[in-house]
Amino acid sequence: MAEMPNSNPLPPATAHMLQALESFLDTPPLPCVFRCIFCHALIAQGHNYIQDLYPFSTAQLLFDNAAGVNIREHYSVLAYVGESPAGSLVDKVYIYCISCGSWLGWRIIRQSAYHPVIRVGHFVLVCDGDVGIEAVFPM
């Protein structure tokens, strides 16, 4: 027997919440920049942000470009980037703020397995309050 489509409309309160959620998700993100927490040098633009690698933590943010960073070491570290089980095995190098020398995160230089989002050349910037970057929203 074929199932009949649900002809019961949503309760008004639920319909209102669903409409608010849809409009929130359709809203473009606020313009912001990401700066070094120590010297406040510009590190990345908001439009370079790709995603939070560990949802709801904002500890490691993935970017497609970062300015004002350099690489001191010329050796790479093999590690998983991203949340299990979808994490990607990559080689990464440490990156530092070009202005003050503080550690900011990693740049992915080699990828061992396919990942739907993470790519070679992406930057993983740390945002935890004690090291890394901070988001700054213009007034």
C-alpha positions, 0 to 999 in steps of 0.5 A: 500500500502506498503511503499517503503524503502527510497532509497535516500542516506543521503546528504554527510555532514549529512552522515559524521556527522552521522559517526562522531557521531557513532564513538564518541559514540563507543569510551570508556570514558576517564580514570578518577578518582573522588576526594574530592574537598577539600582534593583531596582524592580518592573517586571513579574510573571512571569505577564505574560511572554509569550515570548522574541522571540529564542529562546535569547538572552533579550535581548528579552522580550515582556510584556503588562503592565509597572508602574513604567515611563514614556515620556519621548519622544512620538515613535515609532520604526518597527522590526521586533520579533521574529525574522525572517521572523516579525517584526512591523513596529511603531511603538514608544516607548522606556520607562524605569524610573520610579524611576531613569530607566534605559532598559528597552525599548519599548512597541508603540503601532502594528502594521503587519502581523499577528503571531500573538503581538505586539500593540499595547500589549505591552512589549518589555523588554531583559534583557542584563545591562548594561541593562534588567531581571533576573529575580528568583526568590523564595526 
